[in-house]
Amino acid sequence: MEVLDSVRKWIVQLTEIGLALVALGIVLQLLFGENVEFITGDVTGNIIALVGQLGAAGVVGLVAIAIILYLFNKRA
């Protein structure tokens, strides 16, 4: 069980780092536009596209958003 707990902690920490990097990418692109030197992708554009795809999916999109929000709130 110790191994599973250790793996779980690593996954949680990596997820938190990933979310922090996404938040940093959003802030930098809002401040400086899409031409941020060390961000290779369009973070805000990708998030907008994801939300648009989930919205176009109707009820399935709403369920997916509810699950994502549940997982984020569970973490906090």
N, C-alpha and C positions, 0 to 999 in steps of 0.2 A: 504493500500500500504506500510505502514511503516513496517509491519510484513514481507512482501515479500522481501523488501530491506534488512532487518535485516538477514533473512535466507540466502539471496544471499551472503551477506558479510561473513557470517559464512562459507558457502560452499567454497567461494574463498579462505578464510584464511586456511581452512582445506586442500584444494588442494595444496596451496603453501607449507604448512608444509609437506605434503606427498611427493611432488616433492623434497623438500630439503632433506628429509630422504632418498629418493631413490638415490639422488646425493651423499650423505654421504656414503651410502652403497656401491656404485660403487667405490668411491675413496678408502674406507677402504679395499675392496676386491682386488683392483688393487695393493695397497701397501702391504697388509699382506697375500694375498691369500684367499682361501675359508674358512679358519679356524679362522674367526673373532668371538670372544667369544659371543658377545651380538647380533649378526645377525644370526637368526636361519635358514634363507633360502639362496639360491644361487642367489643373486640379478643379477649379470652379466649373469649367465646362463639363468635365466628367461627372461631377455631382449633379449639375443641372440636367444632364442627359439621363442619369440614373433615375432621378425623381420624375422626369418626363415619361420614361419607360414604365415605371411603376404606376404612374397616374393613368397611362393608356391601358394598363392591364385591368382596370376596373376593380372588382372585388378582390381578385388575387393580389393586385398591387397594394390594396389597403391591408390585407392580411400580412403581406411581406413587410410593409412599413410597421405594422403593429408588433411583429416578431422582432424586428430590428430595434425598435424603441424599448421593448421589454428586455432584450439582452443588454442594451446600454444602461438602462435604469437598474437592472439587477446587479451590474458591476459596481454602481455607485454606492 
